[in-house]
């Protein structure tokens, strides 16, 4: 995020909001001990991204940053290749009080799908 790299220590593949159709992927990644969470939802062509947690608190205050199909932020790249999801986005502050942040990701997509509700 903004040039700072965070190690993913926990990665959950959750049942997508729209049901388990095999196409939509819902990932919740956590940088434990670093306090950051990255949420990826969608497909390579249609993705919603958000970042929140203590990492954001320390850097920007208590703010959630998002990019989604509703015109908040911008997805520059998103690609799913086998079991990896890579991409980059500019995320806007959901409360419109902070400057946008840049985020890139390169995560493994677990085979197991969990109920994260």
C-alpha positions in Angstrom: 0.0 0.0 0.0 1.6 3.3 -1.2 4.9 1.5 -1.6 4.8 -0.3 1.8 4.7 -4.1 1.5 2.7 -6.2 4.0 3.0 -9.9 4.4 -0.2 -11.9 4.1 -0.4 -14.2 7.1 -4.0 -15.4 6.9 -6.1 -15.8 3.7 -9.7 -16.9 3.7 -11.7 -17.7 0.5 -15.3 -17.0 1.6 -18.6 -18.1 0.1 -19.4 -15.2 -2.3 -22.4 -12.9 -1.5 -24.0 -14.0 -4.7 -23.6 -17.7 -3.9 -21.0 -20.3 -4.7 -21.0 -20.2 -8.5 -17.3 -21.0 -9.1 -16.8 -17.8 -10.9 -17.0 -15.1 -8.2 -14.2 -15.1 -5.7 -14.4 -13.5 -2.2 -11.0 -13.2 -0.5 -10.3 -11.7 2.9 -6.5 -11.4 3.5 -5.0 -10.4 6.8 -1.6 -9.1 7.6 -1.6 -10.3 11.2 0.7 -8.3 13.5 0.7 -5.6 10.9 -3.0 -4.8 11.4 -4.1 -4.5 7.8 -6.9 -6.2 5.9 -7.4 -6.4 2.2 -10.7 -7.6 0.7 -11.0 -8.7 -2.9 -14.4 -9.6 -4.3 -15.4 -10.4 -7.8 -13.7 -11.8 -10.9 -10.7 -10.7 -12.9 -13.0 -8.5 -15.0 -15.2 -7.0 -12.2 -13.5 -6.5 -8.9 -14.3 -4.6 -5.6 -11.3 -3.9 -3.4 -11.1 -2.4 0.1 -8.3 -1.9 2.7 -8.9 -1.3 6.3 -7.5 -1.9 9.8 -4.8 -0.8 12.1 -2.3 -0.2 9.3 -4.7 2.3 7.8 -5.4 3.8 11.3 -1.7 4.4 11.9 -1.1 5.8 8.5 -4.4 7.7 7.8 -6.8 7.5 10.8 -9.8 5.3 11.1 -10.7 5.1 7.4 -11.7 2.4 4.9 -10.5 2.8 1.4 -12.4 1.2 -1.5 -12.6 0.8 -5.2 -15.7 -0.8 -6.7 -18.0 -0.7 -9.8 -19.9 2.2 -8.3 -17.1 4.7 -9.3 -15.2 5.0 -6.0 -11.6 4.6 -6.8 -10.1 2.9 -9.9 -9.0 -0.6 -10.7 -5.9 -0.3 -12.9 -5.2 -4.0 -13.3 -6.8 -7.3 -12.2 -5.8 -10.8 -13.4 -6.6 -14.3 -12.2 -4.1 -16.9 -13.5 -4.6 -20.4 -12.0 -4.5 -20.0 -8.2 -3.0 -16.4 -8.2 -4.9 -13.1 -8.2 -2.8 -10.1 -9.0 -3.7 -6.5 -9.6 -3.5 -2.8 -8.6 -5.9 -0.1 -7.8 -6.2 3.5 -6.5 -8.6 3.4 -3.5 -10.6 6.4 -2.4 -11.4 7.1 1.3 -15.0 5.9 1.9 -15.5 9.0 4.1 -13.9 11.4 1.7 -11.5 12.9 4.3 -8.1 11.5 3.1 -6.1 11.3 0.0 -6.5 8.2 -2.2 -4.0 5.3 -1.6 -2.4 3.0 -4.2 -2.5 -0.8 -3.5 -1.2 -3.8 -5.4 -1.8 -7.4 -4.6 -0.5 -10.8 -5.5 -2.2 -13.5 -3.5 -2.9 -17.2 -3.8 -6.5 -18.3 -4.1 -7.2 -21.1 -1.7 -9.1 -24.2 -2.9 -11.2 -24.4 0.2 -14.2 -22.1 0.4 -15.4 -21.1 3.9 -18.5 -19.6 5.4 -17.1 -16.2 6.6 -20.5 -14.8 7.7 
